[in-house]
Amino acid sequence: MNFWHGMAFLGGYLGSADVRAFAAEELELELAKAQQAELAASTPRAVVSEFLRVVRSGLDPDRAGEFLATEVIAHQVNAERPETVQRGPRDYAEHVNEFRKLFGDFRFEVTELIAEGDKVYARWIQRGCHFATIDGHRPTRQPLIEYASAVYRVENGRIKEYWIQIDRLGLQRQLEANAKETRLAICA
């Protein structure tokens, strides 16, 4: 018997509908605390690994809220124009969905994952096809490979900040070469 049922039996101060409402609210709070404790108990490496597997890979971008803090600081370390933006889970899901428009059903392979303290370094290869305009280059349906790495900082079981570097020159060279290609596209 929980606290609220006990109150009902100890003098009838509360009606049964009130007892049920209070009990449901108590249960909801207990579940929320348990979920937060479970997430906080996850190691930063486990959080980032699962985030990359589920969200960044394009498998299920809408689950970004399970891994990202409400506001994430994203440092985009580009040599030509470093930029820091704020992203939320919804923004990040839209970002990954944009990749799907540009690259189709791309393959995402994590090639390295190193964790120390609250930071996790990840390196990956993304293989897809050129299905939409990228940096002014019209779609060619030719293969594209993107190499990238990021350092994620995890706080309270959620990704709070990250620094990302992408081989933009390598991607640019592929786009230029593909624009000159006259053979039939390999990608479907």
Summary of the structure (lengths in Angstrom):
residues: 188
radius of gyration: 23.2
end to end distance: 61.5
largest distance: 86.0
contacts: 527
relative contact order: 0.14
helix: 43%
strand: 31%
